[in-house]
Amino acid sequence: MSKNNLLKKGEEARRCLQRAVHDELVKKAKLGQDVIVNRDGKPYRIPAAEELLVQEQGGEYRVEKK
């Protein structure tokens, strides 16, 4: 497998994982659940809706919308 092909596969896997995390945040936000996130090396418990806003506004875990 060529280096370019590996890079494409890696990027595809990264986008797939980002979409899966985003979809799970949407579910948890609708249910009013919390999530645990890493901020400055420390775990924090925050509402999923809050993390979803951070993600959608281009925060630390940016998700490309379809």
Secondary structure, 3 states (H helix, E strand, C coil): CCHHHHHHHHHHHHHHHHHHHHHHHHHHHHHCCEEEEEECCEEEEEEHHHHHHHHHCCCCCCCCCC
